[in-house]
Amino acid sequence: MKKYVYIPMLLAALSSSVYAADFNFNLSEDVASIEMRSRLSDNATFGGGYTYSDKKGQLAHFSILMTHEDGPHSFAIGPKFVHVWFDDAPNGNAVAVGGQYSLQVSKNISLIGGGYYAPSVLSFSNLDGYTEYEGKVQYRFNPNLAIYVGYKKSRFKYEHTRSRTFEDGVFFGIGSRF
């Protein structure tokens, strides 16, 4: 009987952590990804995501970002843990440092750019480095729903084999805030 009491308590705790979160879904020719970010405080967010590539493999990431908003400008800076499962190369881990910048051009349109870099000292399991950058244009229909189009490239440098590009191309996406 006790387990039936704990289930609603667990669901209530999980639902409160999901409150005030951003959810994004991206799609390109060969890649689909989901990402979720939740506010830890007014100046910090925690996020994670999963990416599946038809031709490359899978990728998971987690980040903790310090955020700052000043009028139309928004900054997010911090570490991002990345783990990749390549279909044709060794798996690898990296702790990348970087962030994101957003400029709200008008009430509904934003320009967003970001990048992450992990040197060899922050790359593990056969990796010798990691770079990622992306840019996108976003249109927000209302405070809770947005669509966007952008370009993203992520590349893994290996110690003993050639470097591999995981994602390189245009993507479309939808974002939801709840």
N, C-alpha and C positions, 0 to 999 in steps of 0.2 A: 504494500500500500504506500510505503514511503516513496518509492520511485515515481509514483504518479503525482506526488506533491512536488518533487524536484523538477519534473519536466516543465511545468508552467513557469517555475522560477528561472530555469535556464533559458527558456524562450524569451521571457521578459528581459533578462540581462542581455541577451544577444540582440534583441530588437532595439534596446537603448543605445547599443554601440553602433548600430546601423543608422540611427537617426542622424540627420545632418551629414549625409554622405553624397559623394559624386560617383556616378556609374557611367563608364564609357565603353562603347562597343565599336571597334574598327574593323573594316573589311577592305581587302584589296584582291588582286587577281589570285594570289596564292596564299594569302595570310589572313587569319582571323584572330582578333585579340579582344580580351575584356580587361577592364581595370576598374578598381574601386578605391576611392580615397575617403577618409573620414577625418574630421577635425578632432585633434586631441585637445586643443585650446584655441584661443584667438590667433595665436602666432605659430601653430604647429599642426601638421597633418601626417597621418600614417596611411600608406597605401600599398596595394599589391596588385599584381596582374598575371595573366597567363596568355601566351601567344602560341598559336599553332600554325606551322608552315607546311604546306603540302610537299614542298621540295627540300626543305632544310631540316625540320625537326620541331622541337618544342622549347619554350623559354618561360621561366617564371621569374618574377622580380618583386622585391619589397623595398619600400623607401620610407624614410622619415625626413620630412622637409620643414624647415623654418620658413614661415611666410610673412610677407609684408605687403600691405596695400596702401597706396597713396594716390587718391584720385583715380585717374584712368590707368595707372600703372600698378602691376601686381608682380611680385617677385617670390620665388620659392627656391631655396637652396638647401642642399643636404646630401647625405649618402644614399646609395641605391645598391642593394645586393641583387646580383643577377646570376642565375644558374641556367645553363643551356644544355640541351640534349640533342646533339646533332645526329642525323641519320648516318652520315658518312665521315664523321670526325670524332675525336674524343670529346667527352663531356667536359664542362669547365665551370668555374665560379669566379666572380669578380666583385669587388666592392668599388663601385664607381662614385666619383664626386662630381656634382654638377647641379643643374636646376632648370628653372623655367621662367620666362618673362612673358607677360601678357600686356598688351596695350589695347584698351577699349577705344576704338576709333569713333564709334557712334553708340547710340543707345543699345543697338542689337548686334553690332559687328565688332569682333576682336581679332587682333593679330597675335599669334602665340608662337613662340620659339623656345627651344630647349636643347640641352646637350649634356652628356655625361662622359667622363673619361676615367679610366682605371689604368694606371701605369703597371709595370710588371710587379712592383712590390705589393700591389693590391689585387693581383690576379693569381689564382690558384688552380690546381688540377690540370696541368698541361697548358694553361693559358699564360700568355706573356703580355696581354693588354686587351683593352676593350674601349671602343668609342661608339657613341650614339648621338645622333642629332636629328631634329625634326622641326618642321615649321608647318603651321596650319592657319587657315582663315575660318573663323567660326561665326555662325549666325544664330543668335538666341531668339527663339520665338516668344518665350516668356521666361521668368526666373528659373523654371524647372526643366526646360527642354531646349536643346540646341542641336544643330547639325554642323558638320565641318568637313573640309577637304584639306589634305595636306600631303607632305612628302616626309618619309622617314628612312634613315639608313643606320643600321647597326652592324658593327664589324668586330670580329674576334681575332686577335693575333695569337698564334700558337708558338710554343717554344721550339718544337722539332718538326712541324709540318707547315704547310702554307696557310696563310690567313684565310678566314672564311667570312663571307658576308651573310648575315642571317636574314636581314630585311633590307630592301632597297627599292623604293617605289612610291607611287601615289596611293593614298588610301582615302576612304570615305568613312565617316563615323557619325554616331549619334550619342549625345550625352544627356544624362538625366540627373537632377538634383532632388533629393528627398530628405 
